[in-house]
């Protein structure tokens, strides 16, 4: 759910093949070794909704996005990233969790927001935008609509009850989060929030410990934003109503599919664009490799849906 530092452990997989030739009565096939267990057997489906065909909206909050050309260009690039992510082979990793093809819908700007937001304030801002027609009401039933909110450098998030503090002078716990609420019309609304992730934000979040941080000062601000966006998007569509979708509730060091591979950067290519993303947990690969390999940024073809057991 949140971008934060977590220890990761990979256990080796051992396999062997033995063949011996001799008289039939002398050939005794040794018993095969027991199959290696997956690293995260507790990552399972918990009965809730999955966003099977995501329709992505973006919204840029804060007065800086429209103030200068640099912010306007950054916003345009983030919209392009979301378009490219949906058409990339990154989606082939998510198909095992029941997520299919998606599409980008539209973007919006909300300049008049508080400098410090709670999650309740985020939800109220979204509801106000729905009421004014700036953001559409999601369809009834199981929604395919998801919203990614990008904050500018003037907006921070502090919600102690939720455990999310982002880009604050102290006490930071996260680089992004996702959540859901029920609109006044009674429909589920799924959203993710990505803060500015500028150098100041990183220095406040990981003071004096860049090497141990999941984001790094050597990365560009865009690379940090796209990495966190891919993390939160992957979790939002596979576990939109936390914790009722695909999630590991047994292992304190894991959680959702973004958390397990937290901070493991990779790149994807879509058309002429190459983007930084975070690798996502693949249960299929974890089971097939016996825990040796389980973080993927892309797959050549859609992975078949896993049994929801």
C-alpha angles and dihedrals in degrees: 000000000000134000106240140132114283132167114248126202130191119195120209122247117222122197136161142180121212127191126177127180124210145103112333093247090052097053109095115172110221116234111264116250116257114272113262113251122240116259094238109033090158093065099106143141116270103196103262132120125295123201096236098177107021119209105197126211124180128204127190114211127197136047096266097071092074097032102083143010094253093060092043090053091047090053092049090051092051090051089051090049091055090050092049094045091057092052096042133094088255085086090059089070092053094050090081087067093052098266113138136179117330138192139207115244114181147312134235140188128223111184100171104075131129120265089238121039132193118204088253088056090050090053092046091050090052092048091050089050090051091049091052093046094246092118118027124243108253117247120267119268122015104005125223091190121104130176127210113199118202115198123205125227093273096062126077133179125224120170113153094180091057092039094236121133115163131182093348123143090251143003096039115172106168147034094203142346143191132214143155140226139179115257122228086258088060100252127130114250121197122199143163128205123212117185127212094272093199121157092272091054092052093046090052093047098045106021110194092347108090092144092057094046124099089227125044139213090231089065120084119249089249092053091052092048095049092046092053092042092056090048095051095040092054091051096042094057096042098040106019095156102044121251102009103081131052107336142129109238094172103062116065090202096055131041121149126016092267093049095055092058095033113165096006101132127201138157134244129195125217116175108312094341129094117194137188113239138163120254114246130220113263112200089189092059093042091057095041094049097041092240097313097110129018113138117091134171094190144357127211092235136015109282112235116258114268122233109265097234 
